[in-house]
Amino acid sequence: MFEKVLVPTDFSRYALKMLDCIGEIPGQREIVLLNVVDAGNPMVLEKKGWSYSSLLDDAKADLKKMVEHLERLGQQNVLEVKPVLKVIVEPMSGADGVNLKRPEPVSGVEFIEGGTIGEAIQKAADEEKVSLIVMGAHGKGLMEGILLGSVSTEVLHSGKTDLLIIRHKLLEGSEKLCHDIFSRVLITTDFSEAARDAVTLVKGLEGVHEILLVHVVSEGEDIEVPAKKLNVLRDELTGKVTVHVLEGHAADQILALAEKQGASLIIMSSQGKGWLKQIRVGSTTFDVARRAKQPVLIVRPKLPA
């Protein structure tokens, strides 16, 4: 299903913990471990004494450690791990106004002229032809709900590849970040063609023990027709499948049901009915991804063959 997976990393403690989740992704055979260094940001270079070589040496060393960690985790599954290091460079002035020259070519490092980290991640996904990007999300405060980090938000908004967002939480000691992500799946549908792609994906997933099929209607809207449509979809799926027609604000209802039913994963199409091609993610999908306490898998529309 997801044979080749792209995992961007920033070498943080959470990024290391997130690697433990990779083994739960069904069908994987190869992992592309990506680090994007934003050397176009003066603050990044300043921390390294305005030295590209120091910046690159540290990034390569950290990436090597992550690769070794992944290889140990994947020994039983015989995973292939490919490290990729991309560096964003832009003309700038260094300390005391000295102009910094573009660094000399370095083996194993690709230099990118300008752009953002999110753009570099999608570029890597396209180049490597991966079927899934796995990223983390950071909590920003209880009053505002749990928000996505800026890079994850950019990839969600502008990306073209299926995206699995792993929710970070406060961890202590050896506590695992992920527990049977694909065991109890909540999948939303508005019966659009885009939503059909998400249902089709679920059919091929291994390790799914239970599926919750969900459709949300506006207050006062008829529920009989969507209930019948959900039952038709249920007949296409195998195993334990329950149908749920909810009423109210879509994101609120989806999140409430996910909590109540103990869903291990929420699967949504990035777009629904009436979406515009230039808009890569709908408002409901973004709201759920931003606020969910469990992992969220965003399924992108598949282009015609």
Sequence and secondary structure as in RCSB ss.txt:
>XXXX:A:sequence
MFEKVLVPTDFSRYALKMLDCIGEIPGQREIVLLNVVDAGNPMVLEKKGWSYSSLLDDAKADLKKMVEHLERLGQ
QNVLEVKPVLKVIVEPMSGADGVNLKRPEPVSGVEFIEGGTIGEAIQKAADEEKVSLIVMGAHGKGLMEGILLGS
VSTEVLHSGKTDLLIIRHKLLEGSEKLCHDIFSRVLITTDFSEAARDAVTLVKGLEGVHEILLVHVVSEGEDIEV
PAKKLNVLRDELTGKVTVHVLEGHAADQILALAEKQGASLIIMSSQGKGWLKQIRVGSTTFDVARRAKQPVLIVR
PKLPA
>XXXX:A:secstr
   EEEEE    HHHHHHGGGGGGSTT  EEEEEEEEETTSHHHHHHTTT HHHHHHHHHHHHHHHHHHHHHHTT
TTT EEEEEEEEEE  EE GGG EE      TTEEEEES  HHHHHHHHHHHHT SEEEEEE    STT     H
HHHHHHHH  S EEEEE     TT  S S TTSEEEEE  SSHHHHHHHHHHHT SS  EEEEEEEE TT   HH
HHHHHHHHHHHS SEEEEEEEES HHHHHHHHHHHHT SEEEEES  TT  TT  S HHHHHHHHH SS EEEE 
     
